[in-house]
Amino acid sequence: MSNWSALAEQVLGGTPISTDDARSIVRSGDDELLPLLEAAFQIRQTFHGRDVRLHVLQNAKSGKCPEDCAFCSQSSRYDTGVDQYRMQTVEELVEGARHAHAMGAVKYCMVTATRGPSARDLDTICEAVRQIKAEMNINVCTSLGLLKDGQAEQLFEAGVSRFNHNLESSRRFYPELCGTHTWDDRVATVKRARAAGLEACCGGIMGMGESEDDRISLAFELQALEVESIPVNFLDPRPGTPMGHHERLAPMDCLRLLAMFRFVNPSRDIRVAGGREVNLRQLQALALWPANSIFVNGYLTTPGAGYDADIRMIEDAGFRVAELVEA
Ligand code: SF4
């Protein structure tokens, strides 16, 4: 059995783990799981205490996306029966923020199913952001696809603090996920957002058929990009997509992966994101040992456990909902 606690102390002392260490984490045995999570918690607690940051998603424009991401029920290429609607109005977006604020969320994230935002959609988002910031204390994140020159600056000036753009997996595996844009296109948008002053929220999806090394590679790519926030999603196979028949990951494997992401990116916000309920099942609460953030109130196209159940899980496990000090 490895000495996970010593590895955590090494990380806290400023020496990053190696890819071999990361491999040892994801390959560790079931008997090592609790010591591994305890060590991941040593790191998590140093940077985030027992706080759990709540994030709320708003699907601002659903379905009919021209891109062909093989995991995504919102791609127009697949017959998935997902809701399809145009860009929501400014009032609908602001109302969503009021709802998120009432739930105690620190972050409200407006998401559109697009290759990238049109000038008109960007104007709608920016106007909603200005009204939200004038009315309530909440951080605003947006996830709008690939950004062109000047668009990140427009979002920043409107009051957006963070931009989400997931790398999804490794550079090697990405062509198997998507043929309409590249992994490097995505990295370019992350860099563009950061250059404009936005924080980067950037993670991936586990369980799409990628290898162990693809997962580890993603964790280290995110370390190199110095992204502030890492959503770790677990594939919830969507009927009608090319991945609709994939097997879900085992709950203990999900926990080992979250621990690996924590060891590689010690200080970052690590969010146990989409697919939490259906992949981790009864072990969900243990995800709070490595992760310090969750989505509440469901995901873009699938429901979650529900706000009350999530709050109960956090409190039953001895954690607390993080408060927003200032936005
Ligand atoms: S770009 Fe986003 S919304 Fe469009 S298919 Fe890919 S993951 Fe889905």
Residues whose N, C-alpha, C, O or C-beta is under 5 A from the ligand:
A	BS01	SF4	C65 E67 D68 C69 C72 Q74 S75 T112 A113 T114
